[in-house]
Amino acid sequence: MRELGLSSDSELRVRLVADAEMREAHLAHLGHDTTTDVLTFNYGAAPANAPDASGSLDADILVCVDEARRQAQARGLEPEREALLYIVHGLLHCLGHDDRDEASAALMHRKEDEVLRAIGVGSTFQCAPVGVPST
């Protein structure tokens, strides 16, 4: 996480859940009675949109494996790769990125792919289907 400016005492916990649990969490925390791909909970003392001055992060991320499977199938990806994309997406939310409008979503997706390339996975949000090399 050093590449993102985070200190070594940062903690990021990821929990993989099914649709039913994600739907419960989505309803309880955001008032939406639907499942979703990822929910992020940032517990740091910092403002919700950035790590604190020390670069420390304390966050939980819920990832819906059922949604990852559906989206992966539709996009021709492996479900594990889609789930990893959700984890990076949640982490970027903790660092102040958002995707509420088209421009900020495009920027966030570019940053997701940048992080995934940096860790050796390669572009995922805008990648070629399985079996087709991505650039």
Secondary structure, 3 states (H helix, E strand, C coil): CHHHCCCCCCEEEEEEECHHHHHHHHHHHHCCCCCCCEEEEECCCCCCCCCCCCCCCEEEEEEEHHHHHHHHHHHCCCHHHHHHHHHHHHHHHHCCCCCCCHHHHHHHHHHHHHHHHHCCCCCCCCCCCCCCCCC
